[in-house]
Amino acid sequence: MQRRRSYPAPSLLRPPHAARRDRVQRRALRPSALCTLRSAPCRSSLCVHGIVAGSVPGFAVHYPLRSFVKGIDALDCVVFRAPLAPSLVVIAAARPSLASLRPSLLSVLLVLLVLLVLHALAFASISFTIWEDRVITYLLLSYVILAGFSAPTVHLRYRIRGFSVLFAGCVRAMAASMVCREEQHPYCHVTLPPEPPLLILILVLAVPTAALGRPWAVRRFLQTSTSENGVAGIVLPWLLPIVLLQSPAHWIAEWLDTADVLGRK
C-alpha cells in the first residue's frame, strides 16, 4: 500500500514578506486608518465640521466685542470665523515637503518675473488705461489660437481649430454689446437696447434657444470626448436650463412692471 505524501499548509509556504504585506493591507483597511488628512472624504468631513466649529466661536466672540467694534454684527463674525478652520485643514493637508521648499535659481527668477509682470499689469487695472471688454476679447482669441496649434495630433488639431473658429465668433458676438462708463465717454458708444416689439420677440426666442438649446449644444460638444457623464449629467439637463430661464423671466417681469401691462396698483 502506497503511503500518502503529506504537504505543509499553504500558509507555511509563503515567504515572510508576503505575510508582512498582508498585515499592512489589513491594517490599512481598518476604518480608523481611512480618515487621514490625505484622504479626500476625511478632508471634506473635517471641513464641514470645521465650518460648524468656527461658526460657534464667531457667534460667541461677537458679544464681548460689540461694545468696542461698531458696525459689525453677529453674522459678520460668523462669516469670518466659519472658513478659518476649513482653511487650516486644507493647509495642513496640502503642506509642502521640506525638499520642495529648497528654492532653485530658476524658481526664484520665475517668481520674480511673475511679480514683475503682475506689478506692470496693476497699472492696467483702471478703465482710464485699458478697457476690460476689449482686453478680454483679445486674450480669449489669443488663447484659442495658441490652443489650436498646440494639439498633439493632426485630427485633434483640426477639430480644435474648428471649435476655435466657432468660439471666436461667439466672442465677437458678445463683444458687439457694449456698456460704457463715465470715464470712457468720448470714445465709447453704448449699444442701445431694441424697441419694445423687437425686445419682446428677442426675449421670447431666448427661452427655447438660450435656456434649452444652449445646454443641448454643450452636451453635444462634450459627447465627442465622452465627457458628458458625472456632474455634467446633472448640471446640463437640469441646473443650467433653470438658471438660464431665470434671466428672460426676470426681464419679462421687469418689462411687465415698467410698461404697466398688468395695470397700476
Helices and strands as residue ranges (DSSP letters): H 10-13, H 16-28, H 31-34, H 40-65, H 74-81, H 84-93, H 105-122, H 132-149, H 154-175, G 182-184, H 196-206, I 207-213, H 214-223, H 232-234, I 235-239, H 240-258
